[in-house]
Amino acid sequence: MDLIERWLDAGNSVVVAPGWRDSGPEHWQSQWCSSYPRFLRVAQQDWEEPTAADWVRGLEATIAAAAGRVILVAHSLGCVTASHWAALSQHRSKIAAAMLVAPADVAREDVPASFRSFLPLPIAPLPFQTLLVASDNDHACSLDRASILADTWGGQLHTLAGAGHINVDSGHGDWPEGLKLLRQLLRRTPL
């Protein structure tokens, strides 16, 4: 049996947290949600002009409603939202592990103005096992910055060569390699 299905069949959840502008139908997060209809997807009030407080509330509502233990799969600004959520939530013990993909560097010079509400970032380790997946040529976050975030959040850094922002624009539609990484994370996460 597929490890992901086994995790879900055991009464647990996978929560998908998209980044800025949501993930369109071709994005790997959307395709994964289609392949695994039991995945829970965070719904935000405003995908265009995000604010940290609103996005943390959206993530909180989804995780609070999730069954069992949760694997969190976040992309881009969803990763940053997860760090703020973990610093504030009373439900953080529900998270068994997180896969944070292509975190957005909200401190970079060319960041959209609305991203500034996510500053400052919490500087404490996340209280759950974390795999941070980053690319060596991501326009939204340099590899050096991703490495600092992995250290700050207490996560294991997995680097992809030439993968851009790990989204549709960089050629990552269904992203089967990402599903392999998710299954590896599940192998290290007891039921």
N, C-alpha and C positions, 0 to 999 in steps of 0.2 A: 504494500500500500504506500502511496505517496506520503512523504513525511508531513507535507502541508495539510493534506486531508486528515491524516492521523491526528495532528495537532487540533484541528477543528472538531473532529469526531469525539475527541476527549473532553469537549465542552469549553474549549478555549477560543480565543479570537485573534484575528490579524486586523489591525487598524492601519489604514493607509492615509497618510497626511500629505496631500499635494502642496506644491509651492505656489508662488505668485501666478495669478491668472488661471489657477486650477491646472489640471492636466487634460489636454484634449483627448479625443477618442483614439488617436494613434500612439499616445504616450504609454510607456510600459506600465505605469500605475493603472491606467484605465484598462489596458489589455489584461493585466493580472486580475483586476476586479471582475472582468467578463469571464475569465477562465475559472475563477474561484468566487462564485456569487455570494458566498458566505462572508467574504471580506467586508469589513465595515469601512466606509470612506468618510472622512471628515468633510463636513459642509461648512463653508465659511460665509458670513454675511456679505462680505465685499472682497472679491478676488482681485480687483484692480487697485484699490487704495487700502492696503492692509494696515491694521493697527495691531500692535502686540497684544493689547488687552482683549480685543475682540477675537483674535486668532487663538489665544490661549483658552478663552471661554469655549470656542468651537471644539477644540481638541479635548478639553475637559468633559464636555457633554458627550462626546463620542466614546471616550474611554470609560466614563462612569456607566454608560449603557452597555458596554461590552461584557460578554459572558466570560467567566473564568479568568485565566491568565492571558495576558496580551503580548503579542509581538507587534511592535510599532515599526512601520515601514514609512519613512519620511523622505521627501525630496526637497532640496533647495531651501526655501524659506520655511517649509515644514520642519526642517531640522532645527532651525533657530527657534521656532515656536516650541518644539519639544524641550529645548533647554530651559526656556522660561517656564513652561508648564511644570517640568520636574522640580523646579525651585519653589513652586507655589502650591501644587496640588496635594490634596489629602488622599488621592487615588494612585499615587506613584508606585505603591507596593503591588498594584495589579500588573505592572509591566514586568514581564519575564526577561525581555531583551528588546533591543532596538537596532534596526538597520537604517542608518542615516546616510543618504546618498546625495552627493554633490551639494554640501551645505552652502548657502549663500553667505558671502562675506558682507554683512550689513555695515561694516566700517569702511569699505572701500570708497574711493573718491567719486566714482561714477554711479553709485547706488541710487535707485529711485528715492525721492525725498520721503515717501511714506515709510520706507524701510528704517528710517532713523528712529522710529518709535520702538524698535527692537533693541536699541542701545540704552544702557550698556548691557552686554551679555553677562549672564551669570558665570561666575568663575569657580564653580564647584564641580567635582565629578558627578556624573549622572548616577543615580542609585540603582542602576541595573546594567547588565551586560550590554555593551555597545560595540557595534561594528560600524565604522565610518568609512564609506567608500568614496574615494576622490579620484579625480583625473589630474594628470600632469599638465594639462592645457585648458583648464576650465576658466572661461572669461569671468565667471561670477565668484571665483574663489581660487587663489593661487594654491599650489601644492604646499608651499611653506605655511600659509594661513590654515589650510586644512589640517596640516600636521599639528599646529598649535591648538586648534580646536579639539582634535583627537586627544591630545595630552591633557588639555583643560577638562574635557568631559570624561576622561578616564577610559577612552575607547581604543579599540584596536584599529589601526589604519590599514586599509587595503587600497593600494594605488593601481589605477588603470592607466595604461599608456595611450595617449592620443584620443581619449574618450570625450573630450569637451565637457559640456554640462550634463552629460548622461541623460539626454532627452531626445526627442524626435529629431531636432535640428542637427544633432551629432550622430544620427543614425541608430539610435537605440529605441526602436519601436517596441517589440515584445520583450526584448532583452533577456534571452534565455540564460545568459551568464549570471544575471542578477538573481534569477530564480535558484540557480545553483548556490549562490552565496547565501540566499535565504535558507535553503535546505541545510547548508553547513552550519548556520547559526542555530537552526532547530536541533541539529544533532548535539550541540553543546548545551541545549536547554532542556532539562528534564521535564517530562510531562507532569 
